[in-house]
Amino acid sequence: MADITRFRFISHLRANPTTHVRHLRNGKVAHDGAGQAFWFRALNSSLSEIPIDDREQPLLFHGRTQDFQDVAVQASVTYRVTDPALASSRLDFGIDPDTGLWRATPLEQLGGLLTELAQQTALDLLARMTLTEALSEGMTSLRQAVGTGLREDHRLTGLGIGVEDVRVVAVRAERDVEKALQTPTREMVQQAADKATYERRAMAVERERSIAENELQNQIELARREEQLVNQRGQNERMRATEAAAAGQIETQAAASRQRALAEAEADAKRVIGAAEAVTEKALLEAYADLDQGTILALAIKQGALPDIGTLNVTPDLLTPLLTKLTSGETA
């Protein structure tokens, strides 16, 4: 909106850079351009303010498809005034010289015209499409058709309006119909999810089986190694027992050899001693051979060879020979 300041019989206007101001003085163009600032008299001036910035016009309407299904279209049109002089001559953009406000509602008229033109083009296209086509391809087709239709429409070009862009935000069917259309896809998604679940479960079972097989293989390997360990321990024990038996046998043989050597030495010593004693006895006996019985008896008594005599009984049998010997000796 332009800023207008009054000073008694004269006023000053200052416009924004995004608005085109057209000043007619007595029916002739005095000022024409964007961002104008000038003095004017309200009694002989006609002012028009045309916005030249980009404007957004939201669209929301319902249409019917070829198979008689209702769809809702939500879109947006971006437009701007490309020829302000032509637009001001076709639409009422006049402003009050005292307040700077529009006397009419030109933007609402322009928005209504854009909505009707876009809706007409979209409805014509939807009438040739089925519901499935409208929901799947409708956004692209509607955007192209509405954009082309608005740019080529003579009523807009005749007003100096240029369409910059058309955006179709959504094409929606009724809630029940849309839910029914979504059911097959949902079923397919659910089937895919179930399949993924089953595959995941199968994979989990396969992994558990692999883990069980690995554990079984580990147990078998541990049992085999334990068997090898037991066999090795048995072999070690047998070798240890064999070595101990061999060592005991060697020790026994050594002890037997020592005992045999000792026995042989003792036997040799005894033989030598016996031989010496035999020689001694032989010599002794040879020495005793020339002695008489009394001498031998006396020697025997001297050496203690005779046993102790506790009681001596003298019988006539003993005395008779002695007396005889004594008597014969005396006679001799």
PEJO-V414117 format. One line per field, one symbol per residue. ss: DSSP state (a for helix, b for strand, c for the rest). phi: phi as a letter, one per 30 degrees, with the letter a starting at -180 (. if undefined). psi: psi as a letter, one per 40 degrees, with the letter a starting at -180 (. if undefined). A space follows every 10 residues. Layout:
BEGIN
ss=???
phi=???
psi=???
END
This chain:
BEGIN
ss=ccbbbbbccb bbbbccccbb bbbbbccbbb bbbbccbbbb caaabbbbbb bcccbbbbbb bbbbcccccb bbbbbbbbbb bccaaaaaaa cccbbccccc cbcccaaaaa aaaaaaaaaa aaaaaacccc aaaaaaaaaa aaaaaaaaaa aacaaaaacc bbbbbbbbbb bbbcaaaaaa aaaaaaaaaa aaaaaaaaaa aaaaaaaaaa aaaaaaaaaa aaaaaaaaaa aaaaaaaaaa aaaaaaaaaa aaaaaaaaaa aaaaaaaaaa aaaaaaaaaa aaaaaaaaac ccaaaaaaaa aacccccccc cccccaaaaa aaaaaaaaaa ac
phi=.dccbcbhcb bbcbcddcbc cbccchicdc balcidbaca cddccbcbbc dcddbccdbb bcbbddcicd bcccbbccba dcbedddddc bdcdcddcci cddbbddddd dddddddddd dddddddccd ddddddcddd dddddddddd dcddddddci cccdabbcda bbcdeddddd dddedddddd dddddddddd dddddddddd dddddddddd dddddddddd dddddddddd dddddddddd dddddddddd dddddddddd dddddddddd dddddddddd dddddddddd dddiddddcd bccccddddd dddddddddd dd
psi=hihhhhgbei ihhhiideih hhhhhfeihd hhiifihiii hddeihhhhh heihihhihh iiihadffhh ihhhihhhii hdgddddded igeiihedde iidagddddd dddddddddd ddddddeeii ddddddeddd dddddddddd dehddddeef hhhdihhhdi hiiidddddd dedddddddd dddddddddd dddddddddd dddddddddd dddddddddd dddddddddd dddddddddd dddddddddd dddddddddd dddddddddd dddddddede iidddddddd ddefdiihhd hhhhiddddd dddddddddd d.
END
